[in-house]
Structures are given as C-alpha cells and as structure tokens.
C-alpha cells in the first residue's frame, strides 16, 4: 500500500538575516499529512515561529529563507512563489491564527467587515451570503447575539472571545492547513480548553491539518498527535506526542519537561496559621456601565463584597477565569483601583483608596506595598536604562547617587541580573530579563507585601521556572507576603501556601494549596482543575477530561518535588 504524499513538506529549511551568516533556523525538515495535528515546541528563540511564518511568506524583515530551502504544499513549491500567487494560497488554502488576536484584528474595522474580507476575496460571495455565513459561524463558536456582533469592534470583546473570532474568520474559508501560533497564550484554563475544543471541532469537520506552535507542553500532550522539539533552529526530537513528552530521549526535551511546575515538597495540607498582614473586608469595586435610555448609567460590580486575609510571609494565590475579578481585587488592595465599599488595611493601617477620595490613606503603609505587573515591557519606561528603572523607588529614601547605585547593584545581583545589563534599555532585554528587572524594582525597598499579577503568563517553560524559583527564593530571604494572581494552575501549585478561587466577583473556595488541588469542594474549582491541561496529570473529582476524539497521555500524577 503506497503512503499518501504529505500535505505540507519542508526540506532543509534555513532562515537567516538578510546579508548575514547566522541562521535562526537551519536544516529543518517536516512532513504533515492531511487531517493530522502536529506541534512545534521549544523555548523562545528556538525558531518555531520562524518556521510557521516561512510557510506563508510572512517572515519579518530582515529575515529571509536561505538558498536550498524547500516548502511544498500539495506538491506546489511555495518558496519563491510570486506574491500574487502566494496571496491566493493564504487564507483560502492555508489559514493562520496569530498569538495575539488584538494585534491581528483591525481595531478600526467592525467584526463583520473583517470576517467578510476573505469570503469576498477568495469565494466572491455577495453581501447577503457573506452575512448569512458569518452569523452562522459566530453562533457556532458561542458568540452571544451574533447579529449585533457584526457591528461591534474588537476592543468590545474579551481575549478569549477575540481568539474565537479570529479562529472563526480563518475557518470560514475551510482551509486545508491551519497554522496556529500560540493560540491560547495568556488565556485562562477554561477559555484555553474552549478554544482548543473549538479548533478541534472545526478542523475535524473539514479534515484540516493543524501545525500548532506552543510552549505549553500540557496542552500539546492533550490535543496533538505528533510533536517536533526545536532548539537553536534545529529539530532535536520528534515523534508521537505521548511518547516524546512522557518519555523524552533527548537531554533538551528532558530539560523542558523538568522545567514544568511541580508542587513544593513542603506544601501544607492545612492552611498555615500566620499573623495577619493584609486584611480586606467586604471590598466592593464598581465600574460605570453604559448609559440607559434616560441617561442613567448602570453599575457593573467587578468585586462584590470580598473578604481576604494574607498573613506575614505567606503566599496566597488568587485564581479564576477571565473576568472573575482577581486582577481588580489585587489592584484595589494596592490602591490602584478605588473601592466603592469595604476596608483594606496593612498592619491595621488603611491603604485602599475609596471612590471620590473618601476615607483616610496611610502613605507610609502604601509605600510598604509593591506590584509586579503582568507585562513588564508595558510597565517599564522605554526611555530609562535598567539602573534608573530599578533605582527609581530609592528616590523616596533620600539616598545620594553612589548609595543608590550600590543598592541597585546588590538587588540586581540577588535577582540574577548581570551587571552588564544595567546600561541597557528594556527593548534590549529578553522577556525573562525584563521580568527580573520588574521584580528587582518591586523589592528594592524591602516591602512587606507584593502583588505579582500574572508574572509568568507569557514566558516559556524554562524561563517560567527560573522566575518562579526567583520569587520563592527572594520571599524566603526577605520575608515579604505575596498575593500571586494567576490563571496558570501549574505555577500556582509550585509557589502557593494557600489558594483563593474567585468567580464572578466572589470567592467560591479557599484553602491550603494541597487540599484545593487534591480535594476541591466547589464545582467551579473542579471545572478549573479539569480544564487545566497539565502534562501527565489528572485531578481527583474532575468531571470529564479532554475530548476522547484526540490522543491523551496516561493519567498518571507527576511526583511531587
């Protein structure tokens, strides 16, 4: 029996800087059959996104495909194909879902206009047929009131909804090959699960092959049939996802798997008893809604009377789906969001800012609290050098330049930042280095309390491990309490003493980390754990695992370390 030729065949692919000798991808080969699902995994900078973009001729300048490279789709050579003919393949034959839908959806165009573009260009449909097919697809992917959605803009939807819309736009054309570049990064576990299930459903119907780029090994193990592990632009291991990820052969693959978060050996079974440091009582956070017909504004309550206590030196993880209120609560505790009701104190001194400026604020107490933001690139001043960024909080202490410089060098050394980075600007740093700068800035004045808001959500697995270990080490050394806001349950299990679960602005469950993960009581907590695609893990009490339509690893629990 003769094997079918691959739908996509890549031979000896090299990608290099135009005019340079250094290759970011070198000698890469790949075969992908119709209807199969394959993942490219590896650290940031491994070359996996460059491979994906090479297929569609979307390499960013000055990158270029090297001589001798071959990429064929259905037997047609794509390298060197004229732009006009390549455009006929993009969308109609090969679709691509990008990592961040907000940057790939045009903010100045309505959803209906953007989704109709491909149908008009490739299938020559009239306006009525386009509208009918778009509404049917939006209804299919779970967008409420799809007719109204046509006139809405991307900023009116959550990240998960935008990713659904992006996927629907691509699948409207029924491509035979779908390239998905980190389609679930920065989404919470429930939305990740929904987006991947939707992708499986839509691609299965059309017998679409999928090439997935990801650093999420757990998600790959649940949904993908074959995997290629990349390092420094080369494939170092490949094969069935179950075999490669659960029984890796190459040392690099072993290091990737070893970098996945695991529960601390000293994780308590009962909630630790500590001296209360931060106390939030009946906290309410409100936002004005849209104006009604008579000019009144409805009120949206993001946090609905939540009470929370964090002990000295304790790490409390705040988890929940997108829109649950966890980030809003963390910002309210820091005084970055005004509260409409309740009280927030640090060592009994008020720190929460009331709406319209009501209520006393203790400035000294506020200075003992710091925050590490989710996106360090957005929170670091691009015009300042690392030394200036880290040392800026010390201006409050009246230190001279020499004293500040000495303190900055000491904290950077403690945070694992080489001193030769001090003269660089944020754009010249990697994602992990920028996060280390943000952490160093937050702890340089020895705060009593730190809020870490999704500090590892966009980092690859090895950098995640480094940052999580850094936070834990600094906390043990300096003794600060930490509110760890995250949707990454693997990271939570590694760092948290206690877990607080939020849903729709309310706390639905809280308890010691080990108890929450091993014996969740609330239905919502069980759903979060069930949707958490952790490599080789199953959770007691989980309802149903990932769909049986795609391969899954054996449901064995990783050893605690």
Buried (B, 14 or more C-beta within 10 A) or exposed (E): EEEEEBBBBBBEBBBBEEEEEEBBBBBBEBBBBBBBBBBBBBBBBBBBBBBBBBBBBBBEEEBBBBEEBBBBBBEEEBBEBEEEEBBEBBBBBBBBBBBBBBEBBEEEBBBBBBBBBBBBBBBEBEEEBBBEBBBEBBBBBEBEEBEEBBEBBBEEBBBBBBBBBBBBBBBBBBBBBBBBBBBBBBBBBBBBBBBBBBBBBBBBEBEBBBBBBBBBBBBBBBBBBBBBBBBBBBBBBBBEBBBBBBEBEBEBBEBBBEBBBBBBEEBBEEBEEBEBBBBBBEBBBBEEEEEEEEEEEEEEBBBBBBEBBBBBBBBBBBBBBBBBBBBBBBBBBBBEBBBBBBBBBBBEBBBBBBBEEEBEBBEEBBBBBBBBBBBBBEBBEEEBBBBBBBBBBBEEEEBEEEEBBEBBBEBBEBBBBEEEBBEBBBEEBEBBBBBBBBBBBBBBBEBBBBBBBBBBBBBBBBBBBBBBEBBBEBBEEBEBBBBBBBBBBBBBBBBBBBBBBBBBBBBBBBBBBBBBBBBBEBEBBBBBBBBBBBBBBBBEEBEEBBBEEBBBBEEEEBEEE
